[in-house]
Amino acid sequence: MLKKFVNWMKPLPNREVLFKNDEELKKKYKSWRIRMFCGMYFAYVIYYFTRTNINYATPSMMETYHITASKFGYITMALFITYGIGKFVSGVLADKCNIRAFMSVGLLGSSIINLVFGFVPSVSLLALLWGVNGIFQSMGYPPAAKGLVYWFSPTERATKWSLWSTSHTIGSSLIGVLVALSIKYGSWRAAFYLPGILGLFTVIILLLVLTDKPASVGLPPIDIYRNDPPVIKNKTNMSHFEILKKYVFCNFYIWILSISYIFIYFIRWFPLNWGTLFMSQRGIANHTAAFLLTFMPLVGSFGGLLSGWCSEKFFKGRCAPVIIIYLIGLIFGLWGMQKYTYATTSPFIIGLFFALVGFCVAGPQTIIGGLYVSRVTAQESISAACGFTGMFGYFGAILTGLLGKILEKHSWNGIFITCYFCCILSMILIAFTWKKEKQGMIKGNYK
């Protein structure tokens, strides 16, 4: 049984298909590219349904289980720890597995966890179960990153990757609406049952829609089809460990991006994890707070999409200038959130600043963790490189679990000062890549 499962997870075999003409080849390639993109996009929306739903239900769950902010932080930390480590492990495994099976298994496990979550009676079991959910959740991003690299060439990848990255924010915003309605008209537990059911149906769809690399359906590699070779070309005689060592572990740029990602994710997850509690303590009703928080991921989808377009349109594909511009805007958005989030303030103003934070944090998140990484590593190590960077990002997310302690000792002002500091540190790190990135893009190589 185990042997059959392992074989099912392995890369799909290459198919040799002869095309009558170039028009037939072009038609089939276009069809499969749309099919893969849409499948991976919808799958990751549902992945976010089964992960970020807990963020919107925070005040209601704290009231149900009679726990403090710092204790609830341990539940979210459980997922971040397992997800962060699992993201790298999954990245390494995804490079050796097929996209369809890997993505489906992760969503299946996460969906089952969500269906069980509402029945758990104690906080310790909640933390344990949510930690297990992090393991399954870590299986979502690496195969999607692999799919984007194998189905879309470097010169078109900025817009495609940023478009796919809106799945993060669309999933976060839609689940916010679902949780707000659940709290208002029923129970927060429904916010776990419904995503679990949707996840099971989505697994069936993925098994029918997705495949693996282009060669698995008889198509030539994307770099040959579009005559657009990757920036870094790997030597074919290298072992998998040698590839990881050269293009991930010993890659200076991967380390710079990974450390910067810690600060980006810390800022990103602060409002997602603590935003509803922040607003409720400023006198805003729980269901209203959950609704207002949806502005952050919803507008964030446009921020991520625009970041890739700006990179190609104004900076010849360079990433560092776009990231720094977004981080400057992020500081202003955080300041507005800190200053104007009160029950006496117009909900439009509150939503506007949450939207600005979402917009400005989505740009660096999209570029650093995907597009930038894909340009400084080999195609054969893309899942591992993205998983490695993502693991560091979730170290930052793990640290947001400690915000309960900062809140109890230094109030919300202490948390916002920490976020400003993270923005500045991230800008300094990205600035180190500015000159070298420009040289690398011109030469078409990173060394």
Number of C-alpha atoms within 10 A of each C-alpha: 5 7 8 8 10 10 11 15 19 18 20 19 13 15 13 12 13 10 13 8 8 9 10 12 18 13 10 15 20 12 11 18 17 11 15 22 21 15 21 25 21 17 25 25 23 28 32 23 30 31 22 20 27 25 24 32 26 23 25 19 18 16 10 10 12 11 14 13 19 16 18 21 23 20 21 26 23 21 26 28 21 22 29 26 20 22 33 24 20 28 30 23 20 31 21 17 22 24 28 27 23 24 29 23 18 21 29 20 20 28 32 19 21 28 20 14 19 16 10 11 10 9 18 13 13 20 20 13 19 25 21 18 27 27 24 27 30 30 29 27 24 31 30 26 26 25 25 25 26 21 21 20 21 21 16 13 21 28 20 20 23 26 21 23 27 25 24 24 26 25 27 31 28 20 30 31 19 21 27 26 18 18 19 12 10 12 17 25 22 18 28 28 20 18 25 27 15 15 27 18 13 21 22 12 15 21 15 11 15 22 22 23 26 19 18 17 18 18 21 19 17 21 16 10 14 13 10 14 16 21 20 17 12 16 9 8 8 11 10 13 13 12 21 21 13 15 24 25 16 11 17 15 22 24 17 17 23 26 19 26 28 24 27 28 25 23 26 24 21 20 22 23 23 22 22 27 25 20 23 20 16 14 14 21 15 22 24 15 24 31 22 25 29 27 24 28 30 23 23 29 27 21 28 30 24 19 28 28 18 18 20 17 11 11 14 13 24 23 27 24 17 21 25 20 15 21 23 15 15 25 22 16 22 22 16 18 24 18 12 16 23 18 15 10 11 12 16 10 14 23 20 19 24 26 24 25 31 31 29 29 29 33 30 29 23 26 27 26 25 28 25 22 22 28 25 24 28 23 21 20 26 31 33 29 32 30 32 28 29 31 28 25 28 27 23 27 29 26 20 27 26 17 23 21 16 17 16 13 10 12 13 17 13 14 19 18 13 16 22 19 12 21 22 15 16 22 21 12 17 21 16 13 19 14 10 14 23 17 13 17 15 10 10 14 15 17 9
